[in-house]
Amino acid sequence: MRPRPLDFLDLPTLYHYRAEAVSLDSTRYLTRGNPLGAAGFLSYFNPSRHLYTAISQENGSHLLGGVLQNNQDSFARLIYLAPRENLRHEGLPTLVEHLCAEAGSWGAFHVIAETEDGSDAFPTLRMAGFSVYAWQRIWDVGHINSSGSVQEWVTTRSINLPAVQSLYHQIVPTLIQPVEVAPRYPIGMVTADSSRCYVKINYGLYGIVLTPIIHPETVGVAEKLASLLHHLPDRRGRPVYMCVRSYQAWLEPVIEELGGISAPRQAVMVKHLTRVIKEEQTVRAAQPAGVSVQPSHVTQNKP
């Protein structure tokens, strides 16, 4: 059966596989919980959101997946695939391609997915046209004791945005920048010298995820991270995680020394939905007004 949109008659199937969903968006999972959990169950039927779930049935097996595009983002994200036992099913790449086609109809240029290194979802995503563009590791840092730290961070304001964008372009590799663009809004926290340290903050009911962009020449990084954790606003006892990309891997020993606990490495994968096509065309040379071109005459000398 070809993949089709979810409808209300599929609610029992969706509920049946609620514990079998494999998250492909770590930040959303850590902040909002199970993608098929009760908190977001009915959001899949909200037509005003770019949130889409498809379902297909292949040889008696159900296959489900979801894709999401946040407001004004140029990319979409695969949220989950289910059930876990069917991640190597031969029909799953077709479902993934169907989800990507839906994201393309919203105007997304890319679709991003995150999966653990060695997961059964990895070969499925490769078959559907995804490739790895970075690696990341999620660190549990909520238990780090930093009560003696000094306040070094402030909430990002509009005046800090140019410095944050400049830092982004210095740290994030050029090949990655078209996929995940520079920050466009003053969201997160910066140190007093905002040209060196910036942390994006994602809040959710179930947790908080920090994504740092820190210049490698920064002094006292351990103290600055400890200060961030101690003075993090609106924490309310929620777990705190730090997402470290491969181009910031030098931060991992610092976080480990502070007492952070790492999760397995994840592949950050992308499928490009559009590309620039350059075609050679013959163009007539412009001729200035009032100027004529005289043909050349070649005189042949005969012996």
Contacts in CASP RR format, 6 or more apart in sequence:
PFRMAT RR
TARGET T0000
AUTHOR 0000-0000-0000
METHOD contacts of the structure
MODEL  1
MRPRPLDFLDLPTLYHYRAEAVSLDSTRYLTRGNPLGAAGFLSYFNPSRH
LYTAISQENGSHLLGGVLQNNQDSFARLIYLAPRENLRHEGLPTLVEHLC
AEAGSWGAFHVIAETEDGSDAFPTLRMAGFSVYAWQRIWDVGHINSSGSV
QEWVTTRSINLPAVQSLYHQIVPTLIQPVEVAPRYPIGMVTADSSRCYVK
INYGLYGIVLTPIIHPETVGVAEKLASLLHHLPDRRGRPVYMCVRSYQAW
LEPVIEELGGISAPRQAVMVKHLTRVIKEEQTVRAAQPAGVSVQPSHVTQ
NKP
1 56 0 8 1.000
1 57 0 8 1.000
1 58 0 8 1.000
2 56 0 8 1.000
2 94 0 8 1.000
2 98 0 8 1.000
3 54 0 8 1.000
3 55 0 8 1.000
3 56 0 8 1.000
3 63 0 8 1.000
3 94 0 8 1.000
3 95 0 8 1.000
3 98 0 8 1.000
3 99 0 8 1.000
4 54 0 8 1.000
4 55 0 8 1.000
4 56 0 8 1.000
5 52 0 8 1.000
5 53 0 8 1.000
5 54 0 8 1.000
5 55 0 8 1.000
6 14 0 8 1.000
6 44 0 8 1.000
6 45 0 8 1.000
6 53 0 8 1.000
6 54 0 8 1.000
6 55 0 8 1.000
6 64 0 8 1.000
8 45 0 8 1.000
10 55 0 8 1.000
13 55 0 8 1.000
13 62 0 8 1.000
13 64 0 8 1.000
14 36 0 8 1.000
14 41 0 8 1.000
14 44 0 8 1.000
14 53 0 8 1.000
14 64 0 8 1.000
15 36 0 8 1.000
15 41 0 8 1.000
17 36 0 8 1.000
17 62 0 8 1.000
17 64 0 8 1.000
17 82 0 8 1.000
17 83 0 8 1.000
18 34 0 8 1.000
18 36 0 8 1.000
18 37 0 8 1.000
19 34 0 8 1.000
20 82 0 8 1.000
20 83 0 8 1.000
20 84 0 8 1.000
20 85 0 8 1.000
21 34 0 8 1.000
21 35 0 8 1.000
21 36 0 8 1.000
21 64 0 8 1.000
21 80 0 8 1.000
21 81 0 8 1.000
21 82 0 8 1.000
21 83 0 8 1.000
21 84 0 8 1.000
22 80 0 8 1.000
22 81 0 8 1.000
22 82 0 8 1.000
22 84 0 8 1.000
22 87 0 8 1.000
22 115 0 8 1.000
22 119 0 8 1.000
22 121 0 8 1.000
23 29 0 8 1.000
23 34 0 8 1.000
23 35 0 8 1.000
23 79 0 8 1.000
23 80 0 8 1.000
24 77 0 8 1.000
24 78 0 8 1.000
24 79 0 8 1.000
24 80 0 8 1.000
24 81 0 8 1.000
24 113 0 8 1.000
24 114 0 8 1.000
24 115 0 8 1.000
24 121 0 8 1.000
25 35 0 8 1.000
25 68 0 8 1.000
25 77 0 8 1.000
25 78 0 8 1.000
25 79 0 8 1.000
25 80 0 8 1.000
25 113 0 8 1.000
25 114 0 8 1.000
26 114 0 8 1.000
26 136 0 8 1.000
26 138 0 8 1.000
26 209 0 8 1.000
26 243 0 8 1.000
26 266 0 8 1.000
27 202 0 8 1.000
27 209 0 8 1.000
27 211 0 8 1.000
27 243 0 8 1.000
28 35 0 8 1.000
28 68 0 8 1.000
28 77 0 8 1.000
28 79 0 8 1.000
29 35 0 8 1.000
30 138 0 8 1.000
30 206 0 8 1.000
30 207 0 8 1.000
30 209 0 8 1.000
30 239 0 8 1.000
30 241 0 8 1.000
31 202 0 8 1.000
31 203 0 8 1.000
31 204 0 8 1.000
31 205 0 8 1.000
31 206 0 8 1.000
31 207 0 8 1.000
31 208 0 8 1.000
31 209 0 8 1.000
32 39 0 8 1.000
32 40 0 8 1.000
32 204 0 8 1.000
32 205 0 8 1.000
32 206 0 8 1.000
33 39 0 8 1.000
33 205 0 8 1.000
33 206 0 8 1.000
35 66 0 8 1.000
35 79 0 8 1.000
35 80 0 8 1.000
36 80 0 8 1.000
36 82 0 8 1.000
39 205 0 8 1.000
43 49 0 8 1.000
43 51 0 8 1.000
44 51 0 8 1.000
44 52 0 8 1.000
44 53 0 8 1.000
44 66 0 8 1.000
50 68 0 8 1.000
50 69 0 8 1.000
50 70 0 8 1.000
50 76 0 8 1.000
50 103 0 8 1.000
50 106 0 8 1.000
51 66 0 8 1.000
51 67 0 8 1.000
51 68 0 8 1.000
51 79 0 8 1.000
52 66 0 8 1.000
52 67 0 8 1.000
52 68 0 8 1.000
52 99 0 8 1.000
52 102 0 8 1.000
52 103 0 8 1.000
53 64 0 8 1.000
53 65 0 8 1.000
53 66 0 8 1.000
54 64 0 8 1.000
54 65 0 8 1.000
54 66 0 8 1.000
54 95 0 8 1.000
54 98 0 8 1.000
54 99 0 8 1.000
54 102 0 8 1.000
55 62 0 8 1.000
55 63 0 8 1.000
55 64 0 8 1.000
55 65 0 8 1.000
56 62 0 8 1.000
56 63 0 8 1.000
56 91 0 8 1.000
56 94 0 8 1.000
56 95 0 8 1.000
56 98 0 8 1.000
57 63 0 8 1.000
58 89 0 8 1.000
58 90 0 8 1.000
58 91 0 8 1.000
61 86 0 8 1.000
61 89 0 8 1.000
62 83 0 8 1.000
62 86 0 8 1.000
63 81 0 8 1.000
63 82 0 8 1.000
63 86 0 8 1.000
63 89 0 8 1.000
63 91 0 8 1.000
63 92 0 8 1.000
63 95 0 8 1.000
64 80 0 8 1.000
64 81 0 8 1.000
64 82 0 8 1.000
64 83 0 8 1.000
64 95 0 8 1.000
65 78 0 8 1.000
65 79 0 8 1.000
65 80 0 8 1.000
65 81 0 8 1.000
65 82 0 8 1.000
65 95 0 8 1.000
65 96 0 8 1.000
65 99 0 8 1.000
66 78 0 8 1.000
66 79 0 8 1.000
66 80 0 8 1.000
66 81 0 8 1.000
66 99 0 8 1.000
67 76 0 8 1.000
67 77 0 8 1.000
67 78 0 8 1.000
67 79 0 8 1.000
67 99 0 8 1.000
67 100 0 8 1.000
67 102 0 8 1.000
67 103 0 8 1.000
67 111 0 8 1.000
68 76 0 8 1.000
68 77 0 8 1.000
68 79 0 8 1.000
69 75 0 8 1.000
69 76 0 8 1.000
69 77 0 8 1.000
69 103 0 8 1.000
69 106 0 8 1.000
69 107 0 8 1.000
69 108 0 8 1.000
72 184 0 8 1.000
73 108 0 8 1.000
74 108 0 8 1.000
74 109 0 8 1.000
74 110 0 8 1.000
74 181 0 8 1.000
75 108 0 8 1.000
75 109 0 8 1.000
75 110 0 8 1.000
75 111 0 8 1.000
75 112 0 8 1.000
75 179 0 8 1.000
75 180 0 8 1.000
75 270 0 8 1.000
76 100 0 8 1.000
76 103 0 8 1.000
76 104 0 8 1.000
76 106 0 8 1.000
76 108 0 8 1.000
76 110 0 8 1.000
76 111 0 8 1.000
76 112 0 8 1.000
77 111 0 8 1.000
77 112 0 8 1.000
77 113 0 8 1.000
78 96 0 8 1.000
78 99 0 8 1.000
78 111 0 8 1.000
78 112 0 8 1.000
78 113 0 8 1.000
81 87 0 8 1.000
81 92 0 8 1.000
81 95 0 8 1.000
81 96 0 8 1.000
81 121 0 8 1.000
81 124 0 8 1.000
84 120 0 8 1.000
86 92 0 8 1.000
87 119 0 8 1.000
87 120 0 8 1.000
87 121 0 8 1.000
87 124 0 8 1.000
88 120 0 8 1.000
88 123 0 8 1.000
88 124 0 8 1.000
92 124 0 8 1.000
93 124 0 8 1.000
93 127 0 8 1.000
93 128 0 8 1.000
96 124 0 8 1.000
96 125 0 8 1.000
96 128 0 8 1.000
96 130 0 8 1.000
97 128 0 8 1.000
97 129 0 8 1.000
99 111 0 8 1.000
100 111 0 8 1.000
100 128 0 8 1.000
100 271 0 8 1.000
100 273 0 8 1.000
103 111 0 8 1.000
103 273 0 8 1.000
104 273 0 8 1.000
108 273 0 8 1.000
109 178 0 8 1.000
109 272 0 8 1.000
109 273 0 8 1.000
109 274 0 8 1.000
110 178 0 8 1.000
110 179 0 8 1.000
110 270 0 8 1.000
110 271 0 8 1.000
110 272 0 8 1.000
110 273 0 8 1.000
111 130 0 8 1.000
111 270 0 8 1.000
111 271 0 8 1.000
111 273 0 8 1.000
112 179 0 8 1.000
112 180 0 8 1.000
112 268 0 8 1.000
112 269 0 8 1.000
112 270 0 8 1.000
113 121 0 8 1.000
113 125 0 8 1.000
113 130 0 8 1.000
113 268 0 8 1.000
113 269 0 8 1.000
113 270 0 8 1.000
113 271 0 8 1.000
114 136 0 8 1.000
114 266 0 8 1.000
114 267 0 8 1.000
114 268 0 8 1.000
114 269 0 8 1.000
115 121 0 8 1.000
115 122 0 8 1.000
115 125 0 8 1.000
115 266 0 8 1.000
115 267 0 8 1.000
115 269 0 8 1.000
116 122 0 8 1.000
116 264 0 8 1.000
116 265 0 8 1.000
116 266 0 8 1.000
116 267 0 8 1.000
117 135 0 8 1.000
117 264 0 8 1.000
117 265 0 8 1.000
117 266 0 8 1.000
117 267 0 8 1.000
122 267 0 8 1.000
125 269 0 8 1.000
125 271 0 8 1.000
128 271 0 8 1.000
129 271 0 8 1.000
130 269 0 8 1.000
130 270 0 8 1.000
130 271 0 8 1.000
131 269 0 8 1.000
131 270 0 8 1.000
131 271 0 8 1.000
132 267 0 8 1.000
132 268 0 8 1.000
132 269 0 8 1.000
133 175 0 8 1.000
133 176 0 8 1.000
133 179 0 8 1.000
133 268 0 8 1.000
133 269 0 8 1.000
133 270 0 8 1.000
134 176 0 8 1.000
134 245 0 8 1.000
134 246 0 8 1.000
134 247 0 8 1.000
134 268 0 8 1.000
135 245 0 8 1.000
135 246 0 8 1.000
135 265 0 8 1.000
135 266 0 8 1.000
135 267 0 8 1.000
135 268 0 8 1.000
136 243 0 8 1.000
136 244 0 8 1.000
136 245 0 8 1.000
136 246 0 8 1.000
136 265 0 8 1.000
136 266 0 8 1.000
136 268 0 8 1.000
137 243 0 8 1.000
137 244 0 8 1.000
137 252 0 8 1.000
137 262 0 8 1.000
137 263 0 8 1.000
137 264 0 8 1.000
137 265 0 8 1.000
137 266 0 8 1.000
138 209 0 8 1.000
138 241 0 8 1.000
138 242 0 8 1.000
138 243 0 8 1.000
138 244 0 8 1.000
138 262 0 8 1.000
138 263 0 8 1.000
138 266 0 8 1.000
139 241 0 8 1.000
139 242 0 8 1.000
139 243 0 8 1.000
139 244 0 8 1.000
139 252 0 8 1.000
139 255 0 8 1.000
139 260 0 8 1.000
139 261 0 8 1.000
139 262 0 8 1.000
139 263 0 8 1.000
140 239 0 8 1.000
140 240 0 8 1.000
140 241 0 8 1.000
140 260 0 8 1.000
140 261 0 8 1.000
140 262 0 8 1.000
140 263 0 8 1.000
141 210 0 8 1.000
141 225 0 8 1.000
141 229 0 8 1.000
141 240 0 8 1.000
141 241 0 8 1.000
141 242 0 8 1.000
141 255 0 8 1.000
141 258 0 8 1.000
141 259 0 8 1.000
141 260 0 8 1.000
142 229 0 8 1.000
142 239 0 8 1.000
142 240 0 8 1.000
142 241 0 8 1.000
143 259 0 8 1.000
143 260 0 8 1.000
143 261 0 8 1.000
144 226 0 8 1.000
144 229 0 8 1.000
144 258 0 8 1.000
144 259 0 8 1.000
144 260 0 8 1.000
146 226 0 8 1.000
146 227 0 8 1.000
146 229 0 8 1.000
146 230 0 8 1.000
146 258 0 8 1.000
147 230 0 8 1.000
148 226 0 8 1.000
148 230 0 8 1.000
149 223 0 8 1.000
149 226 0 8 1.000
149 227 0 8 1.000
149 229 0 8 1.000
149 230 0 8 1.000
149 231 0 8 1.000
150 223 0 8 1.000
150 227 0 8 1.000
151 227 0 8 1.000
151 231 0 8 1.000
152 191 0 8 1.000
152 192 0 8 1.000
152 223 0 8 1.000
152 224 0 8 1.000
152 227 0 8 1.000
152 228 0 8 1.000
153 189 0 8 1.000
153 190 0 8 1.000
153 191 0 8 1.000
153 197 0 8 1.000
153 199 0 8 1.000
153 224 0 8 1.000
153 227 0 8 1.000
153 228 0 8 1.000
153 231 0 8 1.000
154 189 0 8 1.000
154 190 0 8 1.000
154 191 0 8 1.000
154 192 0 8 1.000
155 188 0 8 1.000
155 189 0 8 1.000
155 233 0 8 1.000
156 164 0 8 1.000
156 186 0 8 1.000
156 187 0 8 1.000
156 188 0 8 1.000
156 189 0 8 1.000
156 190 0 8 1.000
156 194 0 8 1.000
156 198 0 8 1.000
157 186 0 8 1.000
158 186 0 8 1.000
160 186 0 8 1.000
160 190 0 8 1.000
160 194 0 8 1.000
161 183 0 8 1.000
161 185 0 8 1.000
161 186 0 8 1.000
163 190 0 8 1.000
163 194 0 8 1.000
163 195 0 8 1.000
164 182 0 8 1.000
164 183 0 8 1.000
164 186 0 8 1.000
164 190 0 8 1.000
164 194 0 8 1.000
164 198 0 8 1.000
164 213 0 8 1.000
165 182 0 8 1.000
165 183 0 8 1.000
166 195 0 8 1.000
167 194 0 8 1.000
167 195 0 8 1.000
167 196 0 8 1.000
167 198 0 8 1.000
167 213 0 8 1.000
167 215 0 8 1.000
168 177 0 8 1.000
168 182 0 8 1.000
168 183 0 8 1.000
168 198 0 8 1.000
168 213 0 8 1.000
169 177 0 8 1.000
169 182 0 8 1.000
170 215 0 8 1.000
171 213 0 8 1.000
171 214 0 8 1.000
171 215 0 8 1.000
171 247 0 8 1.000
171 248 0 8 1.000
172 180 0 8 1.000
172 182 0 8 1.000
172 213 0 8 1.000
172 247 0 8 1.000
173 247 0 8 1.000
176 247 0 8 1.000
179 270 0 8 1.000
183 198 0 8 1.000
183 200 0 8 1.000
187 200 0 8 1.000
187 201 0 8 1.000
188 198 0 8 1.000
188 199 0 8 1.000
188 200 0 8 1.000
188 201 0 8 1.000
189 198 0 8 1.000
189 199 0 8 1.000
189 201 0 8 1.000
189 228 0 8 1.000
190 197 0 8 1.000
190 198 0 8 1.000
190 199 0 8 1.000
191 197 0 8 1.000
191 224 0 8 1.000
195 215 0 8 1.000
196 214 0 8 1.000
196 215 0 8 1.000
196 217 0 8 1.000
196 218 0 8 1.000
197 212 0 8 1.000
197 213 0 8 1.000
197 214 0 8 1.000
197 215 0 8 1.000
197 218 0 8 1.000
197 224 0 8 1.000
198 212 0 8 1.000
198 213 0 8 1.000
198 214 0 8 1.000
199 210 0 8 1.000
199 211 0 8 1.000
199 212 0 8 1.000
199 213 0 8 1.000
199 228 0 8 1.000
200 210 0 8 1.000
200 211 0 8 1.000
200 212 0 8 1.000
200 213 0 8 1.000
201 208 0 8 1.000
201 209 0 8 1.000
201 210 0 8 1.000
201 232 0 8 1.000
202 208 0 8 1.000
202 209 0 8 1.000
202 210 0 8 1.000
202 211 0 8 1.000
203 234 0 8 1.000
204 238 0 8 1.000
206 238 0 8 1.000
206 239 0 8 1.000
207 238 0 8 1.000
207 239 0 8 1.000
207 240 0 8 1.000
207 241 0 8 1.000
208 232 0 8 1.000
208 235 0 8 1.000
208 238 0 8 1.000
208 239 0 8 1.000
208 240 0 8 1.000
208 241 0 8 1.000
209 240 0 8 1.000
209 241 0 8 1.000
209 242 0 8 1.000
209 243 0 8 1.000
210 228 0 8 1.000
210 232 0 8 1.000
210 240 0 8 1.000
210 241 0 8 1.000
210 242 0 8 1.000
210 243 0 8 1.000
211 242 0 8 1.000
211 243 0 8 1.000
211 245 0 8 1.000
212 225 0 8 1.000
212 242 0 8 1.000
212 244 0 8 1.000
212 248 0 8 1.000
212 251 0 8 1.000
213 248 0 8 1.000
214 221 0 8 1.000
214 224 0 8 1.000
214 248 0 8 1.000
214 251 0 8 1.000
216 250 0 8 1.000
218 224 0 8 1.000
221 251 0 8 1.000
221 254 0 8 1.000
222 254 0 8 1.000
222 257 0 8 1.000
222 258 0 8 1.000
225 242 0 8 1.000
225 254 0 8 1.000
225 255 0 8 1.000
225 258 0 8 1.000
226 258 0 8 1.000
229 240 0 8 1.000
232 240 0 8 1.000
242 255 0 8 1.000
244 251 0 8 1.000
244 252 0 8 1.000
244 255 0 8 1.000
245 268 0 8 1.000
252 262 0 8 1.000
255 262 0 8 1.000
256 262 0 8 1.000
287 293 0 8 1.000
END
